[in-house]
Every structure is written in C-alpha cells, then in structure tokens.
C-alpha cells in the first residue's frame, strides 16, 4: 500500500502534521518528515529517500514548494501530490529580487538574534492572524527547537526569493494527480491553488472555509477529509485500521 509522506513548512518539525496524519493513518501508512538538512537540494534528497514509487507526497508552504520541485524532477515516482498553502514561485523578476533582498535582511538578522527573538518575530506576521492564540502557542515549542543560524541558511537557499518559479513546467507533471489546498481566508494562495489546478494536467483545487494559510492546522478535520477523499480516488481505497487489534 502507498505511504503518505508529509513535509513540514519553514520552522516546523514533522509533528506539525500530526493533527492530519493521525486521521490519515487510520487508512494509510504515514511518515511525517523531520528534515535534518538546511539547504534546498539536501531537503529534496531527504524527500527522495523517504518516498517510494507510488507514494503520496504532501507538503505545506516551504515544504509544498519542495514537494512540487521533487515531483517535477521525478514525476513518475509518486502516486499523488498535495500542496497546502504553496505556489509555484514568484514569476516577476523584480518582485523575486525584492523578496530575495527581504529574505537576506531577515537571514542576517537571524544570525545575530536569539531563537526566542526569531520565533517572536515570525509569529507576529499577518499570516498568523487567522490562527487562535492557543494554536500559535502550541507550535512555539517546535519553533524554539531550531537554531537561528541554520534557519538563516535555509532561508537563503529555499526561500521564495531563492527558488526558481516553475509555473511554466507544471505540464511536466503528466499523469500525476495534484491537489492544491488553501484556506479560503488566504486569498493569495487560494488564487495560486486555482492556478496550479488549471496548469497541471491532472490538477484540482479545494479551499477550506474559515481557514487561513495553515489550513491543515486551523481546520485539521476538514483538511484530512479532503485529503482522504483525494487519496482514495487516486491511490485506491485505504485499509481501515482497527485500533483495538
């Protein structure tokens, strides 16, 4: 049976996917990746090592960008691809250069800051405004486990300003089923999800009401329901696990 491999976002560990993975695990084997490396290429290699032919790859935000690039490099190696709060890169060259400059400023500051300062600044972003204070706080311990200098290395290598856009390559996904999910309150990525679905040969997009950028954390039950529906359609019906067995 295919395994569902979850890739976390920037400043997250694999257990950030637990609210969804725990539900998916009732029907499919799951792996929540804990990345050990801090560069774009090394993380792609980790994804490659964790997946086998026919597996489903699910990625959030930066993890979604990594998942998409891995799928484009090896489109025949996966059974399904799911992107949450992720796009295919910044197409406008000036906008991408500006983002790279912002990321460099942030990375340079991270190298001088404490991890508490880094997490405070990260969690103050408008993108987290749709998350309850309890949800934001529940993720804090995982973020504090990172080293600021390594986060700076990762941002310079895999940030949106550093990664080549691949909108014009989505047709290369061929027969690979793609599901792009976004929170309905996250208008930017809801639009990108719709575009991903339009350009990928076997793409579809879904939005989750009442959720922002991290729909899998804000509405895990709804996200898991969409994911299982997609997996059952493209991987075959999963096996229901008897927890009392």
Buried (B, 14 or more C-beta within 10 A) or exposed (E): EBBBBBBBBBBBBBBBBBBBBEBBBBBBBBBBBEBEBBBBEBBBEBBEEBBEEBBBBBBBBBBBBBBBBBBBEBBEBBBBBBBBBBBBBBEEEEEBEEBBEBBBEBBEBBEEBEBEEBBEEBBEEEBBEBBEEEBBEBBBEBBEEBEBBEBBBBBBBBBBBBBEBBBEBBEBBEEBBBBBBBBBBBEEBBEBBBBBBEBBEBBBBBBBEEBBBBBBBBBBEBBBBBBBEBBEEBBEEBEEEEEEE
